[in-house]
Amino acid sequence: MSGAQVQIYVITVVATVPPESIVDELKDHGLRVKQVLAALGQIIGEGSEQAAMAVRALDAVESVDAQQTYRALGDGH
């Protein structure tokens, strides 16, 4: 199992912390921040599972979830 595989993660920040305030800290832990969704209290980023584990340990982080892709049934022609 390789920790180098890059995955997209949705990071949910605790309600008392503005998401913008932890972007640098996420980057310091190896996550590449793609988008900050301040109104939702979430940050979209990519990195290895090792980076995600490090980010999960931060006090300001409520959860770190791998992005899921869904396809509607009957989407084919």
N, C-alpha and C positions, 0 to 999 in steps of 0.2 A: 504494500500500500504506500503510495507516494504522497508526501505532503506538499509537493510542488505543483500539483494540478490547480489551476485557477478556477474559481467558482464565483458567481455573483451572489452577494449576500444582502439581505435587508436587515439593517440594524435599527432596532427600536430603542429610543433614548427615554430614560425615566422622565416623567412629566415635569419635574422641577428643573430640568436642565435644557437650555436652548440647544438644539442639535448643532448649530453653527459653532458653538463653543468647544466641541470636542473633536472637530475635524482634524486638527493638527495631531492630537493624541492618537486618533485612529491611524493616521499616516505613519506616525512613529512606530506603531505596532505592525506595519507591513501591509495595511489595507490601502488600496487605491480608491479614493472617493470619487464616485461618478456623478452623484446627484444628492442634494440636500433637500428633503421634503419637510421644511420647517413646520408647516401647518399640520402635518401628520405626526411630527415628532420622530421622523425616520430618516435614515441615510442609506443610500444605495452605494455599495462599493464592491470591489472585487479583490480577491486575494486567495492565498492558500488556506487550507484547513488549519494550519498552524497559526496563521494570522487571525483567523476567526476565533480560535481558542483563546488567544491573547486578548482580543477585544471583548470576549464574553466575560473576562475577569474584571473589567473596568466597572467601578461603582456607578458611573453615569449610564451604563448600558443595561437595558431591561432584557433584551433578547437579541439573538443573532440567528437568522433563519436563511437557509439556502433558497435562492429564488426557484420557484416552481413554474413550469410552462404547461399550459392547458390548451387542449384542442377540442373544439366542439365536435360532437358526433355528427356524421353525415357531411363533414367538411369537404370530402373528396367529390370529384365529378363523376 
